[in-house]
Protein backbone atom coordinates (compact mmCIF):
# COMPACT_ATOMS: atom_id res chain seq x y z
CA UNK A 1 0.00 0.00 0.00
CA UNK A 2 2.81 2.35 0.91
CA UNK A 3 4.57 1.68 -2.39
CA UNK A 4 1.34 2.33 -4.29
CA UNK A 5 0.89 5.64 -2.48
CA UNK A 6 4.43 6.65 -3.28
CA UNK A 7 4.08 5.70 -6.95
CA UNK A 8 0.74 7.49 -7.26
CA UNK A 9 2.17 10.64 -5.69
CA UNK A 10 5.16 10.58 -8.04
CA UNK A 11 2.91 10.00 -11.05
CA UNK A 12 0.63 12.89 -10.09
CA UNK A 13 3.60 15.18 -9.58
CA UNK A 14 5.20 14.31 -12.92
CA UNK A 15 1.99 14.62 -14.93
CA UNK A 16 1.07 17.87 -13.21
CA UNK A 17 4.52 19.21 -14.06
CA UNK A 18 3.99 18.30 -17.73
CA UNK A 19 0.55 19.93 -17.83
CA UNK A 20 1.66 23.08 -15.99
CA UNK A 21 4.47 23.46 -18.50
CA UNK A 22 2.34 22.79 -21.59
CA UNK A 23 -0.87 24.59 -20.60
CA UNK A 24 -0.05 26.86 -17.69
CA UNK A 25 -0.88 26.74 -14.00
CA UNK A 26 -4.16 28.67 -14.30
CA UNK A 27 -5.31 26.67 -17.30
CA UNK A 28 -4.80 23.24 -15.71
CA UNK A 29 -7.44 21.87 -13.34
CA UNK A 30 -7.40 19.07 -10.78
CA UNK A 31 -9.94 17.28 -12.99
CA UNK A 32 -7.59 17.35 -15.99
CA UNK A 33 -4.68 16.11 -13.90
CA UNK A 34 -6.82 13.33 -12.44
CA UNK A 35 -7.94 12.28 -15.92
CA UNK A 36 -4.36 12.17 -17.24
CA UNK A 37 -3.25 10.17 -14.17
CA UNK A 38 -6.30 7.89 -14.27
CA UNK A 39 -6.98 8.62 -10.59
CA UNK A 40 -9.67 10.49 -8.67
CA UNK A 41 -9.47 14.15 -7.66
CA UNK A 42 -9.82 12.94 -4.07
CA UNK A 43 -6.57 11.00 -4.40
CA UNK A 44 -4.76 14.10 -5.65
CA UNK A 45 -6.15 16.04 -2.68
CA UNK A 46 -4.95 13.26 -0.38
CA UNK A 47 -1.37 13.79 -1.51
CA UNK A 48 -1.55 17.55 -2.16
CA UNK A 49 -3.96 19.66 -0.11
CA UNK A 50 -4.77 22.03 -2.94
CA UNK A 51 -3.71 23.07 -6.41
CA UNK A 52 -1.41 25.64 -4.83
CA UNK A 53 0.29 22.94 -2.76
CA UNK A 54 0.67 20.84 -5.89
CA UNK A 55 2.17 23.83 -7.70
CA UNK A 56 4.64 24.29 -4.86
CA UNK A 57 5.62 20.63 -5.10
CA UNK A 58 6.13 20.96 -8.85
CA UNK A 59 8.29 24.05 -8.37
CA UNK A 60 10.37 22.23 -5.78
CA UNK A 61 10.67 19.13 -7.94
CA UNK A 62 11.96 20.79 -11.09
CA UNK A 63 14.12 23.25 -9.14
CA UNK A 64 15.95 20.39 -7.42
CA UNK A 65 16.34 18.45 -10.67
CA UNK A 66 17.71 21.49 -12.48
CA UNK A 67 20.08 22.37 -9.65
CA UNK A 68 21.35 18.81 -9.35
CA UNK A 69 21.98 18.61 -13.11
CA UNK A 70 23.81 21.93 -13.08
CA UNK A 71 25.90 21.18 -9.98
CA UNK A 72 26.95 17.85 -11.49
CA UNK A 73 28.08 19.54 -14.71
CA UNK A 74 30.03 22.17 -12.76
CA UNK A 75 31.80 19.62 -10.57
CA UNK A 76 32.72 17.55 -13.61
CA UNK A 77 34.33 20.57 -15.25
CA UNK A 78 35.59 22.37 -12.13
CA UNK A 79 35.89 19.80 -9.31
CA UNK A 80 37.45 22.28 -6.88
CA UNK A 81 34.77 24.96 -7.26
CA UNK A 82 33.54 26.65 -4.10
CA UNK A 83 30.01 25.79 -3.11
CA UNK A 84 28.98 29.44 -2.82
CA UNK A 85 30.21 30.15 -6.34
CA UNK A 86 28.26 27.20 -7.78
CA UNK A 87 25.12 28.21 -5.93
CA UNK A 88 25.43 31.76 -7.27
CA UNK A 89 26.19 30.54 -10.80
CA UNK A 90 22.99 28.51 -10.69
CA UNK A 91 21.09 31.60 -9.58
CA UNK A 92 22.43 33.42 -12.64
CA UNK A 93 21.31 30.50 -14.77
CA UNK A 94 17.76 30.87 -13.46
CA UNK A 95 17.59 34.43 -14.81
CA UNK A 96 18.21 33.24 -18.37
CA UNK A 97 16.08 30.15 -17.88
CA UNK A 98 12.98 32.22 -17.21
CA UNK A 99 13.89 34.79 -19.86
CA UNK A 100 14.26 32.14 -22.55
CA UNK A 101 11.75 29.48 -21.50
CA UNK A 102 8.37 31.15 -22.03
CA UNK A 103 6.33 28.18 -20.80
CA UNK A 104 8.43 27.92 -17.64
CA UNK A 105 8.04 31.64 -16.99
CA UNK A 106 4.28 31.40 -17.50
CA UNK A 107 4.09 28.79 -14.75
CA UNK A 108 6.49 30.82 -12.56
CA UNK A 109 4.41 34.00 -12.91
CA UNK A 110 1.01 32.34 -12.53
CA UNK A 111 1.97 30.21 -9.56
CA UNK A 112 3.79 32.87 -7.54
CA UNK A 113 1.09 35.46 -8.20
CA UNK A 114 -1.29 33.21 -6.29
CA UNK A 115 0.74 31.65 -3.52
CA UNK A 116 3.19 32.05 -0.70
CA UNK A 117 2.93 28.43 0.41
CA UNK A 118 5.45 25.65 -0.08
CA UNK A 119 7.69 27.88 -2.14
CA UNK A 120 10.85 28.06 -0.04
CA UNK A 121 12.57 25.15 -1.71
CA UNK A 122 15.98 23.81 -0.84
CA UNK A 123 16.43 25.52 2.53
CA UNK A 124 18.39 22.58 3.91
CA UNK A 125 20.52 22.46 0.76
CA UNK A 126 21.23 26.17 1.12
CA UNK A 127 22.59 25.76 4.63
CA UNK A 128 24.53 22.67 3.64
CA UNK A 129 26.19 24.47 0.74
CA UNK A 130 26.88 27.61 2.74
CA UNK A 131 28.34 25.68 5.67
CA UNK A 132 25.63 26.50 8.22
CA UNK A 133 23.44 24.12 10.14
CA UNK A 134 19.70 24.79 9.85
CA UNK A 135 18.79 27.21 12.66
CA UNK A 136 15.46 28.58 13.78
CA UNK A 137 16.70 32.14 14.05
CA UNK A 138 17.16 35.43 12.26
CA UNK A 139 19.40 33.88 9.58
CA UNK A 140 16.64 31.48 8.61
CA UNK A 141 14.07 34.27 8.41
CA UNK A 142 16.42 36.41 6.34
CA UNK A 143 16.94 33.54 3.93
CA UNK A 144 13.21 32.97 3.49
CA UNK A 145 12.47 36.66 3.03
CA UNK A 146 15.28 37.17 0.56
CA UNK A 147 14.17 34.10 -1.36
CA UNK A 148 10.79 35.67 -2.06
CA UNK A 149 12.44 38.97 -2.93
CA UNK A 150 14.77 37.24 -5.40
CA UNK A 151 11.82 35.60 -7.15
CA UNK A 152 10.05 38.94 -7.43
CA UNK A 153 13.22 40.44 -8.91
CA UNK A 154 13.38 37.76 -11.61
CA UNK A 155 9.73 38.36 -12.45
CA UNK A 156 10.12 42.10 -12.88
CA UNK A 157 13.39 41.74 -14.78
CA UNK A 158 11.95 39.23 -17.26
CA UNK A 159 8.81 41.31 -17.82
CA UNK A 160 10.93 44.41 -18.43
CA UNK A 161 9.73 46.33 -15.38
CA UNK A 162 13.35 46.53 -14.21
CA UNK A 163 15.50 48.31 -16.77
CA UNK A 164 19.18 48.41 -15.87
CA UNK A 165 22.56 47.07 -16.88
CA UNK A 166 22.67 43.27 -16.68
CA UNK A 167 25.66 43.21 -14.32
CA UNK A 168 23.98 45.67 -11.95
CA UNK A 169 20.89 43.47 -11.86
CA UNK A 170 22.89 40.28 -11.38
CA UNK A 171 24.84 41.68 -8.44
CA UNK A 172 21.75 43.01 -6.72
CA UNK A 173 19.90 39.75 -7.36
CA UNK A 174 22.75 37.67 -5.92
CA UNK A 175 23.66 39.93 -3.01
CA UNK A 176 20.06 40.32 -1.90
CA UNK A 177 19.85 36.73 -0.59
CA UNK A 178 23.50 36.42 0.42
CA UNK A 179 24.49 39.76 1.92
CA UNK A 180 24.04 38.48 5.46
CA UNK A 181 26.59 35.74 4.82
CA UNK A 182 29.32 38.09 3.68
CA UNK A 183 28.46 41.80 3.91
CA UNK A 184 31.95 42.97 2.94
CA UNK A 185 31.78 44.45 -0.56
CA UNK A 186 35.11 42.96 -1.59
CA UNK A 187 33.97 39.47 -0.63
CA UNK A 188 30.71 39.90 -2.49
CA UNK A 189 32.54 41.04 -5.63
CA UNK A 190 34.79 38.00 -5.35
CA UNK A 191 31.76 35.70 -5.08
CA UNK A 192 30.17 37.36 -8.09
CA UNK A 193 33.30 37.05 -10.23
CA UNK A 194 33.68 33.37 -9.32
CA UNK A 195 30.03 32.69 -10.12
CA UNK A 196 30.18 34.61 -13.39
CA UNK A 197 33.26 32.64 -14.49
CA UNK A 198 31.50 29.32 -13.84
CA UNK A 199 28.34 30.52 -15.54
CA UNK A 200 30.24 31.59 -18.66
CA UNK A 201 32.25 28.36 -18.85
CA UNK A 202 29.65 25.67 -18.14
CA UNK A 203 27.28 25.23 -21.07
CA UNK A 204 23.72 24.00 -20.57
CA UNK A 205 20.74 23.57 -22.84
CA UNK A 206 17.18 24.35 -21.78
CA UNK A 207 14.79 21.53 -22.65
CA UNK A 208 10.96 21.37 -22.48
CA UNK A 209 9.25 20.53 -19.19
CA UNK A 210 11.70 22.41 -16.93
CA UNK A 211 14.75 20.33 -17.88
CA UNK A 212 18.43 21.07 -18.31
CA UNK A 213 20.94 19.20 -20.42
C-alpha positions as CSV (number, residue, x, y, z in Angstrom):
1,X,0.0,0.0,0.0
2,X,2.8,2.4,0.9
3,X,4.6,1.7,-2.4
4,X,1.3,2.3,-4.3
5,X,0.9,5.6,-2.5
6,X,4.4,6.6,-3.3
7,X,4.1,5.7,-6.9
8,X,0.7,7.5,-7.3
9,X,2.2,10.6,-5.7
10,X,5.2,10.6,-8.0
11,X,2.9,10.0,-11.1
12,X,0.6,12.9,-10.1
13,X,3.6,15.2,-9.6
14,X,5.2,14.3,-12.9
15,X,2.0,14.6,-14.9
16,X,1.1,17.9,-13.2
17,X,4.5,19.2,-14.1
18,X,4.0,18.3,-17.7
19,X,0.6,19.9,-17.8
20,X,1.7,23.1,-16.0
21,X,4.5,23.5,-18.5
22,X,2.3,22.8,-21.6
23,X,-0.9,24.6,-20.6
24,X,-0.1,26.9,-17.7
25,X,-0.9,26.7,-14.0
26,X,-4.2,28.7,-14.3
27,X,-5.3,26.7,-17.3
28,X,-4.8,23.2,-15.7
29,X,-7.4,21.9,-13.3
30,X,-7.4,19.1,-10.8
31,X,-9.9,17.3,-13.0
32,X,-7.6,17.4,-16.0
33,X,-4.7,16.1,-13.9
34,X,-6.8,13.3,-12.4
35,X,-7.9,12.3,-15.9
36,X,-4.4,12.2,-17.2
37,X,-3.3,10.2,-14.2
38,X,-6.3,7.9,-14.3
39,X,-7.0,8.6,-10.6
40,X,-9.7,10.5,-8.7
41,X,-9.5,14.1,-7.7
42,X,-9.8,12.9,-4.1
43,X,-6.6,11.0,-4.4
44,X,-4.8,14.1,-5.7
45,X,-6.1,16.0,-2.7
46,X,-5.0,13.3,-0.4
47,X,-1.4,13.8,-1.5
48,X,-1.5,17.6,-2.2
49,X,-4.0,19.7,-0.1
50,X,-4.8,22.0,-2.9
51,X,-3.7,23.1,-6.4
52,X,-1.4,25.6,-4.8
53,X,0.3,22.9,-2.8
54,X,0.7,20.8,-5.9
55,X,2.2,23.8,-7.7
56,X,4.6,24.3,-4.9
57,X,5.6,20.6,-5.1
58,X,6.1,21.0,-8.9
59,X,8.3,24.0,-8.4
60,X,10.4,22.2,-5.8
61,X,10.7,19.1,-7.9
62,X,12.0,20.8,-11.1
63,X,14.1,23.3,-9.1
64,X,16.0,20.4,-7.4
65,X,16.3,18.5,-10.7
66,X,17.7,21.5,-12.5
67,X,20.1,22.4,-9.7
68,X,21.4,18.8,-9.3
69,X,22.0,18.6,-13.1
70,X,23.8,21.9,-13.1
71,X,25.9,21.2,-10.0
72,X,26.9,17.9,-11.5
73,X,28.1,19.5,-14.7
74,X,30.0,22.2,-12.8
75,X,31.8,19.6,-10.6
76,X,32.7,17.6,-13.6
77,X,34.3,20.6,-15.3
78,X,35.6,22.4,-12.1
79,X,35.9,19.8,-9.3
80,X,37.4,22.3,-6.9
81,X,34.8,25.0,-7.3
82,X,33.5,26.7,-4.1
83,X,30.0,25.8,-3.1
84,X,29.0,29.4,-2.8
85,X,30.2,30.2,-6.3
86,X,28.3,27.2,-7.8
87,X,25.1,28.2,-5.9
88,X,25.4,31.8,-7.3
89,X,26.2,30.5,-10.8
90,X,23.0,28.5,-10.7
91,X,21.1,31.6,-9.6
92,X,22.4,33.4,-12.6
93,X,21.3,30.5,-14.8
94,X,17.8,30.9,-13.5
95,X,17.6,34.4,-14.8
96,X,18.2,33.2,-18.4
97,X,16.1,30.1,-17.9
98,X,13.0,32.2,-17.2
99,X,13.9,34.8,-19.9
100,X,14.3,32.1,-22.6
101,X,11.8,29.5,-21.5
102,X,8.4,31.1,-22.0
103,X,6.3,28.2,-20.8
104,X,8.4,27.9,-17.6
105,X,8.0,31.6,-17.0
106,X,4.3,31.4,-17.5
107,X,4.1,28.8,-14.7
108,X,6.5,30.8,-12.6
109,X,4.4,34.0,-12.9
110,X,1.0,32.3,-12.5
111,X,2.0,30.2,-9.6
112,X,3.8,32.9,-7.5
113,X,1.1,35.5,-8.2
114,X,-1.3,33.2,-6.3
115,X,0.7,31.7,-3.5
116,X,3.2,32.0,-0.7
117,X,2.9,28.4,0.4
118,X,5.4,25.6,-0.1
119,X,7.7,27.9,-2.1
120,X,10.9,28.1,0.0
121,X,12.6,25.2,-1.7
122,X,16.0,23.8,-0.8
123,X,16.4,25.5,2.5
124,X,18.4,22.6,3.9
125,X,20.5,22.5,0.8
126,X,21.2,26.2,1.1
127,X,22.6,25.8,4.6
128,X,24.5,22.7,3.6
129,X,26.2,24.5,0.7
130,X,26.9,27.6,2.7
131,X,28.3,25.7,5.7
132,X,25.6,26.5,8.2
133,X,23.4,24.1,10.1
134,X,19.7,24.8,9.8
135,X,18.8,27.2,12.7
136,X,15.5,28.6,13.8
137,X,16.7,32.1,14.1
138,X,17.2,35.4,12.3
139,X,19.4,33.9,9.6
140,X,16.6,31.5,8.6
141,X,14.1,34.3,8.4
142,X,16.4,36.4,6.3
143,X,16.9,33.5,3.9
144,X,13.2,33.0,3.5
145,X,12.5,36.7,3.0
146,X,15.3,37.2,0.6
147,X,14.2,34.1,-1.4
148,X,10.8,35.7,-2.1
149,X,12.4,39.0,-2.9
150,X,14.8,37.2,-5.4
151,X,11.8,35.6,-7.2
152,X,10.1,38.9,-7.4
153,X,13.2,40.4,-8.9
154,X,13.4,37.8,-11.6
155,X,9.7,38.4,-12.5
156,X,10.1,42.1,-12.9
157,X,13.4,41.7,-14.8
158,X,11.9,39.2,-17.3
159,X,8.8,41.3,-17.8
160,X,10.9,44.4,-18.4
161,X,9.7,46.3,-15.4
162,X,13.4,46.5,-14.2
163,X,15.5,48.3,-16.8
164,X,19.2,48.4,-15.9
165,X,22.6,47.1,-16.9
166,X,22.7,43.3,-16.7
167,X,25.7,43.2,-14.3
168,X,24.0,45.7,-11.9
169,X,20.9,43.5,-11.9
170,X,22.9,40.3,-11.4
171,X,24.8,41.7,-8.4
172,X,21.8,43.0,-6.7
173,X,19.9,39.8,-7.4
174,X,22.8,37.7,-5.9
175,X,23.7,39.9,-3.0
176,X,20.1,40.3,-1.9
177,X,19.9,36.7,-0.6
178,X,23.5,36.4,0.4
179,X,24.5,39.8,1.9
180,X,24.0,38.5,5.5
181,X,26.6,35.7,4.8
182,X,29.3,38.1,3.7
183,X,28.5,41.8,3.9
184,X,32.0,43.0,2.9
185,X,31.8,44.4,-0.6
186,X,35.1,43.0,-1.6
187,X,34.0,39.5,-0.6
188,X,30.7,39.9,-2.5
189,X,32.5,41.0,-5.6
190,X,34.8,38.0,-5.4
191,X,31.8,35.7,-5.1
192,X,30.2,37.4,-8.1
193,X,33.3,37.1,-10.2
194,X,33.7,33.4,-9.3
195,X,30.0,32.7,-10.1
196,X,30.2,34.6,-13.4
197,X,33.3,32.6,-14.5
198,X,31.5,29.3,-13.8
199,X,28.3,30.5,-15.5
200,X,30.2,31.6,-18.7
201,X,32.3,28.4,-18.9
202,X,29.7,25.7,-18.1
203,X,27.3,25.2,-21.1
204,X,23.7,24.0,-20.6
205,X,20.7,23.6,-22.8
206,X,17.2,24.4,-21.8
207,X,14.8,21.5,-22.6
208,X,11.0,21.4,-22.5
209,X,9.3,20.5,-19.2
210,X,11.7,22.4,-16.9
211,X,14.7,20.3,-17.9
212,X,18.4,21.1,-18.3
213,X,20.9,19.2,-20.4
